[in-house]
Every structure is written in C-alpha cells, then in structure tokens.
Amino acid sequence: MADFLKNIVGGSKSTATPVPSADSDHLDFADFADAPSPAPVPFETVPGGPGLGGPAPTGRPYTKWYNIHERHSLSDFKAEGIILVVIAVIFTLHFIGTKLNRAKARAWIKAHAPILTSEFALVGFGGVPQQSSQDPEKLLKAKSLFEYASYATGRQNVAFMDVKLTLKKRFSPVMTALETVLSFFFDSFAAPEDAVEAVVYPFDGKEAQIVPGLPGAAELRTKDSKSSFDGFVWAIVNKDGMKKLREDRYDLSITFTKDNAKLPIWTTVMSESAEITQTLLTDELASVIKQAGDLFDYLIISDQPVDRPTKIDETIPRKRVYLRYRLPPSNNYDDLAPLLAYFVRIPDQLASSAHFRPEILRKIRVVRDETIKQIQKAAEEEKAEERQAERDKARKAKRDAELNALDAKAQKKYLEKEREKELRKSSKKQTVRA
C-alpha cells in the first residue's frame, strides 16, 4: 500500500522485482493505467451487401405484399360473391313480394270501400266514424306480410263484421313452392291462394246487451228490436271444397246436400230443411254467385260452432254469417263487389223472413238435442270413471292400512285369502263366458 501511495505522490521508482505484499492483487489493475485509449476501427464495406456497400436507402423497400390488389384477385372471393348475390336476391324478392301483397290488399279495399262505408257507420280500426273523403287504405290494417284485416260496425241488425285477407307468401317464393308441392300430396296442406273471409255477427235481438247506453238509444232500441231469427245451418258452397268443409266444420256436417237449379252446376246447397232453402235462396243471391264465378268458395249461415262441441256451454247457439271467395289475379272486382254487398244485407233478410214453422224447428232441434245427449252421456261416463277411481283409491288405502296393522304371519294369511278370492272371481267369469 505504501508503494502505491509513493507512485501517486511521485516517490521513488519501484525496483524491477517488486516485493510481494498483501495488496499485490490490486496492483494488477495498474497495468491498464498506461494503456492507450481504444480507437474505432474503420468499417470496410463488403461489395454487394444490402444497405452497406451501396447507397443508403431513402425509404421502406417496395414489395407487392403491401398492395391488396396485387396479393389477391377476384377469383379468391368466389364464395363471398355467391353469398352476396344470394342475399341480394333474397332481399329483392322479399321487397317485391311485400310490395305486391300490399298492392293487392289496397286494390281490394279501394274496390269495396264504397260498399262498406255506405253500409256501416264505422269502418276500420280508428274508432272514429269515417268521413266521405277518408283514404280507403286507412280502412285496412296489416297484421303480417301476407295478412290484412278490417272491421266494420254501426249498422241495423249487425253488431259488427270482421274481414280478413289472406294472401300468398310472395315475399318467400321457396315457402310458396313448398306449400304448393305439399298440397298435391297431402290434403291437410292447402294450396297457397289469395282469399278474403268475412264474418258478420248479427244482433239477434241482443241490442240491449251489446249497444252501449246512450241518450235516446232506448227508444230506438225498443222500436227496432226485431232483429232475432230462428237458428239453423244453411250454406252454398263450391263443390271443389265441399268434402273438406264437411270434414273441417261441425256445423256443416249436420246438413244434407242437394243441388239447386237456380245455382251454377259447380255449386250446391247444404241445408237442414228444404223450406230454409226456398226462403233464403233468392234470384238476386243466385245472380251474384253466378257473376262471381268459380272464385266463390262458400256462403254459410250457422248457429252452431265450427268445431264439434265437447261441453254443454259450447252447444249454445251463436249465429254467424260467413263468406269466402278468392281474389282475382287481375285485381278487377267488378264481378265480386255485388257479392259482398249482398252478404252485408243478409241479416236484414234473416230478421224479416227467417221464421219457420214449428215442425221445421222441431226437426232442426232433433240433431242438436242428440248432440247434447251425447255430450251429457260422455260427461256422465267421465264422472263415473272419476268416482270409480276415487273408490278404488279409498279401498286400496284401507287395504294397505289393514295389512300394515298385521304381523308377518297374519299378512301372509291375508294375502293368501285375497289371492284365493281373485281366483274364484276369475273362474266364475270363465264359467259365465263358456
């Protein structure tokens, strides 16, 4: 250490052979004190080296992987292109089909709006009596892309009327084609078609229960309360759908079928009595059906439910008038408008002339009474089965209680006696059968 201090302050030079000391290990670092400072070695360029021997790069090197139009071509997007084309076709067909259905519904309401507004005080779902200058399109309401509905009320002898337009699913050609194919093979699938169904609900003498109490309405109600008529089932149907109607509707299943000379050959009458047909089948009705042509489906006057009743409450007469016809492809309703006009006025004819002799009414009530008896018998049998099930349940509970109160030996005797009793019963049954 002393030598090291001497070297720093300029002391005597060390001998050639230094004396080893305890700090000799630290003296090795002194050898670097006189070493020259390192100088950078000049860099030698290598010919052909990228970015070293040539000129310095001025920017990012060009490559085609930075341009998507050079990396890909339209042939790489065939699947995506097909998907986009299919989506475009679907949306186009959907838009066109929806527009066609809307145009068809508008054409129907425009052709029949004068009839409805002249017969009813309120048409549509607005709740306000219409004005003469009201837009006919507002009288119809879209329930879906292929269903439209209208409503009318405010007429003598008629509580209200519902109208429903069912159109083809033009917005889905695949579904329409599938339904068409299935209709050829299965009767349960109806072929898609454009049709209108109207249902009139007559007052049938119940104005006091339906019409709200208004000042001065009581006098009118007592003056014009003869809207009731006898209950029956009568219909004019297209023969093409006669079989299906008889199978689907209970009310038509209780009628008999007979052709009439006044009607076209492709229609027939379904009635409970010939006298009812003579009263209701007028020359005007036969004329409007002929004018409608084969687009006419049915006209039904009924006081019975559409589905077979299963309870006594369902046999209560509820009088309705039904009309259904198909829409023409040309949207020309000159031949069909008179049919709807006559249909709206049918309750007036029923209130004035649908009152038949007691013999006819007794004959009509026979079928209804038979249906009621069948329902009562089925209800009694069901109640008897329930009572028997309750008795069996109580008997089984009593047996189990008695069996649980016995010991093992007594239970065995009890079961043996029970088995012998069942064997005797079965042997008696076999003897009686023999």
C-alpha positions as CSV (number, residue, x, y, z in Angstrom):
1,M,0.0,0.0,0.0
2,A,2.9,2.3,0.8
3,D,4.4,1.7,-2.6
4,F,1.1,2.6,-4.3
5,L,1.0,5.9,-2.4
6,K,4.6,6.7,-3.4
7,N,3.7,6.2,-7.0
8,I,0.9,8.6,-6.7
9,V,2.8,11.4,-5.0
10,G,5.8,10.9,-7.2
11,G,8.0,8.9,-5.0
12,S,10.9,6.7,-5.9
13,K,10.6,4.2,-8.6
14,S,9.9,0.7,-7.7
15,T,12.6,-1.9,-8.2
16,A,12.4,-4.3,-11.0
17,T,11.4,-7.1,-8.8
18,P,8.6,-5.9,-6.7
19,V,8.2,-7.3,-3.2
20,P,5.0,-9.3,-2.8
21,S,2.6,-7.8,-0.4
22,A,-0.9,-8.4,0.8
23,D,-2.2,-5.8,-1.7
24,S,-0.4,-7.2,-4.7
25,D,-3.7,-8.4,-6.2
26,H,-4.9,-4.8,-6.6
27,L,-1.7,-3.9,-8.4
28,D,-2.8,-5.8,-11.5
29,F,-5.2,-3.0,-12.3
30,A,-2.4,-0.6,-12.5
31,D,-1.2,-2.2,-15.7
32,F,-4.1,-0.7,-17.6
33,A,-3.3,2.8,-16.5
34,D,-0.7,3.4,-19.2
35,A,-2.7,1.6,-21.9
36,P,-3.7,3.8,-24.9
37,S,-7.4,4.8,-25.4
38,P,-9.1,2.5,-27.9
39,A,-9.8,4.0,-31.3
40,P,-12.6,2.8,-33.6
41,V,-11.6,0.6,-36.4
42,P,-12.8,1.9,-39.8
43,F,-15.6,-0.2,-41.2
44,E,-14.8,-1.9,-44.5
45,T,-17.8,-2.2,-46.9
46,V,-18.5,-5.5,-48.4
47,P,-19.3,-5.4,-52.1
48,G,-22.9,-6.3,-52.9
49,G,-24.0,-6.1,-49.2
50,P,-27.5,-4.7,-48.9
51,G,-27.6,-1.3,-47.5
52,L,-23.8,-1.4,-46.7
53,G,-21.8,-1.2,-49.9
54,G,-24.4,0.7,-52.0
55,P,-26.2,4.0,-51.4
56,A,-28.1,4.4,-48.2
57,P,-31.8,3.6,-48.5
58,T,-34.2,6.5,-48.7
59,G,-37.4,4.7,-47.5
60,R,-39.2,1.4,-46.9
61,P,-38.4,-1.0,-49.8
62,Y,-41.2,-1.7,-52.2
63,T,-43.0,-5.1,-52.1
64,K,-46.2,-6.3,-53.6
65,W,-47.4,-7.6,-50.2
66,Y,-48.3,-4.1,-49.2
67,N,-51.0,-3.9,-52.0
68,I,-54.1,-6.0,-51.5
69,H,-55.0,-5.8,-55.2
70,E,-51.7,-7.5,-56.0
71,R,-51.9,-10.1,-53.3
72,H,-55.5,-11.2,-54.2
73,S,-57.7,-11.4,-57.2
74,L,-61.4,-11.6,-57.7
75,S,-61.2,-15.4,-58.1
76,D,-60.2,-15.6,-54.4
77,F,-63.6,-14.3,-53.4
78,K,-66.0,-16.6,-55.3
79,A,-67.7,-17.9,-52.1
80,E,-68.2,-14.4,-50.7
81,G,-69.5,-13.3,-54.1
82,I,-72.1,-16.1,-54.2
83,I,-73.2,-15.3,-50.7
84,L,-73.7,-11.6,-51.5
85,V,-75.6,-12.5,-54.7
86,V,-77.9,-14.8,-52.8
87,I,-78.5,-12.2,-50.1
88,A,-79.3,-9.6,-52.7
89,V,-81.7,-11.9,-54.5
90,I,-83.5,-12.8,-51.2
91,F,-83.9,-9.1,-50.2
92,T,-85.0,-8.2,-53.7
93,L,-87.7,-10.9,-53.8
94,H,-88.8,-10.1,-50.3
95,F,-89.2,-6.4,-51.2
96,I,-91.0,-7.1,-54.4
97,G,-93.3,-9.8,-52.8
98,T,-94.2,-7.5,-49.9
99,K,-95.0,-4.7,-52.3
100,L,-97.2,-6.9,-54.5
101,N,-99.2,-8.1,-51.5
102,R,-99.6,-4.6,-50.3
103,A,-100.8,-3.5,-53.7
104,K,-103.3,-6.4,-53.9
105,A,-104.7,-5.5,-50.5
106,R,-105.0,-1.9,-51.5
107,A,-106.8,-2.8,-54.7
108,W,-109.4,-4.9,-52.7
109,I,-110.1,-2.2,-50.1
110,K,-110.4,0.5,-52.8
111,A,-112.9,-1.6,-54.7
112,H,-115.0,-2.4,-51.7
113,A,-114.6,0.8,-49.6
114,P,-117.7,2.5,-51.1
115,I,-119.9,-0.6,-50.2
116,L,-118.5,-0.7,-46.6
117,T,-118.7,3.0,-45.9
118,S,-122.3,3.2,-47.2
119,E,-123.5,0.2,-45.1
120,F,-121.6,0.9,-41.8
121,A,-121.1,3.9,-39.7
122,L,-117.6,2.9,-38.7
123,V,-115.1,1.1,-40.9
124,G,-111.5,0.4,-39.9
125,F,-109.8,0.4,-36.5
126,G,-109.6,4.2,-36.0
127,G,-112.6,4.3,-33.6
128,V,-114.0,7.4,-35.2
129,P,-116.8,7.4,-37.9
130,Q,-115.3,7.8,-41.3
131,Q,-115.6,10.8,-43.5
132,S,-116.6,10.8,-47.1
133,S,-113.1,12.0,-48.1
134,Q,-111.2,9.4,-46.0
135,D,-108.4,7.5,-47.6
136,P,-109.6,3.9,-48.3
137,E,-106.2,2.5,-47.5
138,K,-106.6,3.6,-43.9
139,L,-109.6,1.2,-43.6
140,L,-107.3,-1.8,-43.8
141,K,-104.7,-2.9,-41.3
142,A,-101.7,-5.1,-42.0
143,K,-101.4,-8.0,-39.4
144,S,-98.4,-9.5,-41.2
145,L,-96.7,-9.5,-44.6
146,F,-99.5,-11.7,-46.0
147,E,-102.5,-11.0,-43.7
148,Y,-104.7,-7.9,-43.7
149,A,-107.8,-7.2,-41.7
150,S,-110.6,-4.7,-41.5
151,Y,-113.5,-4.1,-39.2
152,A,-117.0,-2.5,-39.6
153,T,-119.8,-1.7,-37.2
154,G,-122.7,0.6,-36.8
155,R,-125.5,-0.9,-38.8
156,Q,-129.0,-2.1,-38.1
157,N,-129.3,-5.9,-37.4
158,V,-125.5,-6.2,-37.4
159,A,-123.3,-6.0,-34.3
160,F,-120.1,-5.9,-36.3
161,M,-118.2,-7.5,-39.2
162,D,-114.7,-8.8,-39.4
163,V,-112.8,-9.0,-42.7
164,K,-109.6,-10.9,-43.2
165,L,-107.4,-11.0,-46.3
166,T,-105.0,-14.0,-46.6
167,L,-102.5,-13.6,-49.5
168,K,-99.8,-15.8,-50.9
169,K,-96.4,-15.5,-49.4
170,R,-94.9,-13.8,-52.3
171,F,-92.1,-12.5,-50.2
172,S,-90.9,-16.1,-49.8
173,P,-91.0,-18.0,-53.1
174,V,-89.4,-21.0,-51.5
175,M,-92.1,-21.3,-48.9
176,T,-94.8,-20.8,-51.5
177,A,-93.4,-23.5,-53.8
178,L,-93.1,-25.9,-50.8
179,E,-96.7,-25.4,-49.8
180,T,-97.8,-25.9,-53.4
181,V,-96.0,-29.2,-53.7
182,L,-97.2,-30.4,-50.4
183,S,-100.8,-29.6,-51.3
184,F,-100.6,-32.1,-54.2
185,F,-99.6,-35.0,-51.9
186,F,-101.4,-34.2,-48.6
187,D,-105.0,-32.9,-48.2
188,S,-104.1,-31.4,-44.9
189,F,-102.0,-28.8,-46.7
190,A,-104.0,-26.2,-48.6
191,A,-102.6,-24.7,-51.7
192,P,-101.5,-21.1,-51.3
193,E,-104.0,-18.7,-52.7
194,D,-105.3,-15.1,-52.3
195,A,-108.7,-15.1,-50.5
196,V,-110.9,-12.9,-48.4
197,E,-113.0,-14.2,-45.5
198,A,-115.8,-12.0,-43.9
199,V,-117.8,-12.9,-40.8
200,V,-121.0,-11.0,-39.8
201,Y,-122.2,-11.1,-36.2
202,P,-125.9,-10.4,-36.2
203,F,-127.6,-8.7,-33.2
204,D,-130.2,-11.5,-33.0
205,G,-132.3,-9.4,-30.6
206,K,-129.4,-8.7,-28.2
207,E,-129.0,-5.0,-28.9
208,A,-129.7,-4.1,-25.2
209,Q,-126.7,-6.3,-24.2
210,I,-124.3,-5.1,-26.9
211,V,-125.2,-1.4,-27.7
212,P,-123.9,0.9,-25.0
213,G,-126.5,3.0,-23.2
214,L,-126.7,6.4,-25.0
215,P,-129.3,9.3,-24.6
216,G,-132.2,8.5,-26.8
217,A,-130.9,5.0,-27.6
218,A,-133.6,3.3,-25.5
219,E,-136.4,4.5,-27.8
220,L,-134.6,3.3,-30.9
221,R,-133.8,0.0,-29.3
222,T,-137.4,-0.7,-28.4
223,K,-138.5,0.5,-31.9
224,D,-136.1,-1.6,-33.9
225,S,-135.5,-4.7,-31.7
226,K,-136.9,-7.3,-34.1
227,S,-133.5,-8.5,-35.3
228,S,-133.8,-12.0,-34.0
229,F,-134.4,-15.0,-36.3
230,D,-134.6,-18.8,-35.9
231,G,-131.4,-20.8,-35.6
232,F,-130.4,-23.2,-38.4
233,V,-127.5,-24.1,-40.6
234,W,-127.6,-23.3,-44.3
235,A,-124.9,-22.9,-46.9
236,I,-124.0,-22.5,-50.6
237,V,-120.6,-24.0,-51.3
238,N,-118.3,-24.6,-54.2
239,K,-118.2,-28.4,-54.9
240,D,-114.4,-28.4,-55.1
241,G,-114.2,-27.7,-51.3
242,M,-117.4,-29.3,-50.2
243,K,-115.8,-32.5,-48.8
244,K,-113.1,-30.6,-46.9
245,L,-115.7,-28.2,-45.4
246,R,-117.9,-31.1,-44.2
247,E,-114.8,-32.7,-42.6
248,D,-113.5,-29.5,-41.0
249,R,-116.7,-27.8,-39.9
250,Y,-119.1,-29.4,-37.4
251,D,-122.0,-27.2,-38.4
252,L,-121.9,-28.3,-42.0
253,S,-121.6,-32.0,-41.0
254,I,-125.2,-32.0,-39.7
255,T,-126.7,-30.8,-43.1
256,F,-127.6,-32.7,-46.2
257,T,-126.5,-31.7,-49.7
258,K,-128.8,-31.0,-52.7
259,D,-128.2,-29.2,-56.0
260,N,-130.5,-26.4,-57.0
261,A,-131.5,-25.3,-60.5
262,K,-131.0,-21.6,-59.7
263,L,-127.3,-22.1,-58.9
264,P,-124.4,-22.9,-61.2
265,I,-123.5,-26.5,-61.6
266,W,-120.3,-26.1,-59.7
267,T,-122.1,-25.1,-56.5
268,T,-124.5,-26.9,-54.2
269,V,-126.7,-26.2,-51.2
270,M,-126.1,-27.7,-47.8
271,S,-129.2,-27.3,-45.6
272,E,-131.2,-28.8,-42.7
273,S,-134.5,-28.3,-44.4
274,A,-135.8,-27.7,-48.0
275,E,-138.0,-24.9,-46.6
276,I,-135.0,-23.0,-45.5
277,T,-133.5,-23.1,-49.0
278,Q,-136.8,-21.9,-50.5
279,T,-136.8,-18.9,-48.1
280,L,-133.1,-17.9,-48.4
281,L,-132.1,-18.8,-52.0
282,T,-133.4,-15.7,-53.9
283,D,-132.9,-14.9,-57.5
284,E,-130.6,-12.0,-56.5
285,L,-128.4,-14.3,-54.5
286,A,-128.1,-16.8,-57.3
287,S,-127.3,-14.0,-59.7
288,V,-124.4,-12.6,-57.7
289,I,-122.9,-16.1,-57.2
290,K,-123.1,-16.7,-60.9
291,Q,-121.5,-13.3,-61.5
292,A,-118.7,-14.1,-59.0
293,G,-117.8,-17.3,-61.0
294,D,-115.7,-20.1,-59.7
295,L,-113.8,-17.7,-57.4
296,F,-116.7,-18.1,-55.0
297,D,-116.0,-20.6,-52.1
298,Y,-118.9,-20.6,-49.7
299,L,-121.6,-18.6,-48.0
300,I,-122.7,-20.1,-44.7
301,I,-125.4,-19.1,-42.2
302,S,-125.0,-21.0,-39.0
303,D,-125.9,-21.0,-35.3
304,Q,-123.6,-24.0,-34.5
305,P,-119.9,-24.0,-33.6
306,V,-117.3,-24.7,-36.2
307,D,-115.6,-27.3,-34.0
308,R,-117.5,-30.2,-32.6
309,P,-118.7,-29.2,-29.1
310,T,-117.3,-31.2,-26.1
311,K,-119.1,-29.2,-23.4
312,I,-122.7,-28.2,-22.8
313,D,-121.7,-24.5,-22.9
314,E,-120.3,-24.9,-26.4
315,T,-123.8,-26.0,-27.7
316,I,-125.3,-22.6,-27.0
317,P,-126.4,-21.2,-30.4
318,R,-124.2,-18.3,-31.7
319,K,-125.4,-17.0,-35.0
320,R,-122.9,-16.1,-37.6
321,V,-122.8,-15.4,-41.4
322,Y,-119.6,-16.4,-43.3
323,L,-118.4,-15.5,-46.8
324,R,-115.2,-16.6,-48.5
325,Y,-114.0,-16.1,-52.1
326,R,-110.7,-15.9,-53.8
327,L,-109.2,-12.8,-55.2
328,P,-108.8,-12.4,-59.0
329,P,-105.3,-12.1,-60.4
330,S,-106.2,-9.0,-62.4
331,N,-107.5,-7.1,-59.3
332,N,-110.7,-6.4,-61.1
333,Y,-113.6,-6.7,-58.6
334,D,-116.5,-5.7,-60.7
335,D,-117.9,-9.2,-60.6
336,L,-117.2,-9.8,-56.9
337,A,-118.3,-6.4,-55.3
338,P,-122.1,-7.3,-55.7
339,L,-121.5,-10.5,-53.7
340,L,-120.1,-8.6,-50.7
341,A,-122.9,-6.0,-51.0
342,Y,-125.5,-8.8,-50.8
343,F,-123.6,-10.5,-48.0
344,V,-123.8,-7.4,-45.8
345,R,-127.5,-7.2,-46.3
346,I,-128.3,-10.8,-45.4
347,P,-129.0,-10.1,-41.7
348,D,-131.9,-7.8,-42.9
349,Q,-133.3,-10.7,-44.8
350,L,-132.9,-13.1,-41.9
351,A,-134.6,-10.7,-39.5
352,S,-137.6,-10.3,-41.8
353,S,-138.1,-13.8,-43.2
354,A,-136.1,-16.5,-41.3
355,H,-139.0,-17.5,-39.1
356,F,-140.1,-21.0,-39.9
357,R,-143.0,-23.4,-38.9
358,P,-142.7,-25.2,-35.6
359,E,-142.4,-28.5,-37.5
360,I,-139.3,-27.4,-39.2
361,L,-137.8,-26.1,-35.9
362,R,-138.6,-29.4,-34.2
363,K,-136.8,-31.3,-36.9
364,I,-133.8,-28.9,-36.6
365,R,-133.7,-29.3,-32.8
366,V,-133.5,-33.1,-33.1
367,V,-129.9,-33.1,-34.2
368,R,-128.9,-30.5,-31.6
369,D,-130.7,-32.4,-28.8
370,E,-128.9,-35.6,-29.9
371,T,-125.6,-33.8,-29.7
372,I,-126.4,-32.5,-26.3
373,K,-127.4,-36.0,-25.1
374,Q,-124.0,-37.4,-26.4
375,I,-122.1,-34.7,-24.6
376,Q,-124.1,-35.4,-21.4
377,K,-123.5,-39.1,-21.7
378,A,-119.8,-38.6,-22.2
379,A,-119.7,-36.3,-19.2
380,E,-121.6,-38.8,-17.0
381,E,-119.2,-41.6,-18.1
382,E,-116.2,-39.4,-17.3
383,K,-117.7,-38.5,-13.8
384,A,-118.4,-42.2,-13.2
385,E,-114.8,-43.1,-14.1
386,E,-113.6,-40.4,-11.7
387,R,-115.9,-41.7,-8.9
388,Q,-114.8,-45.3,-9.5
389,A,-111.1,-44.2,-9.4
390,E,-111.8,-42.5,-6.1
391,R,-113.5,-45.6,-4.6
392,D,-110.6,-47.8,-5.8
393,K,-108.1,-45.4,-4.2
394,A,-110.0,-45.4,-0.9
395,R,-110.3,-49.2,-1.0
396,K,-106.6,-49.6,-1.6
397,A,-105.7,-47.2,1.2
398,K,-108.0,-49.1,3.6
399,R,-106.4,-52.4,2.5
400,D,-102.9,-51.1,3.0
401,A,-103.8,-49.8,6.4
402,E,-105.2,-53.2,7.5
403,L,-102.2,-55.0,6.0
404,N,-99.7,-52.8,7.9
405,A,-101.5,-53.4,11.2
406,L,-100.9,-57.2,11.0
407,D,-97.8,-59.1,11.8
408,A,-95.8,-61.1,9.2
409,K,-97.8,-64.4,9.7
410,A,-101.1,-62.7,9.6
411,Q,-100.1,-60.7,6.5
412,K,-99.3,-63.9,4.7
413,K,-102.7,-65.4,5.5
414,Y,-104.4,-62.1,4.4
415,L,-102.6,-62.2,1.0
416,E,-103.4,-65.9,0.5
417,K,-107.1,-65.2,1.1
418,E,-107.0,-62.3,-1.2
419,R,-105.4,-64.4,-3.9
420,E,-108.0,-67.2,-3.5
421,K,-110.8,-64.7,-3.8
422,E,-109.3,-63.3,-7.1
423,L,-109.0,-66.9,-8.4
424,R,-112.7,-67.6,-7.6
425,K,-113.7,-64.4,-9.4
426,S,-111.7,-65.3,-12.5
427,S,-113.1,-68.8,-12.5
428,K,-116.7,-67.5,-12.3
429,K,-116.1,-65.2,-15.2
430,Q,-114.7,-68.1,-17.3
431,T,-117.7,-70.2,-16.4
432,V,-120.2,-67.4,-17.4
433,R,-118.4,-66.9,-20.8
434,A,-118.5,-70.7,-21.5
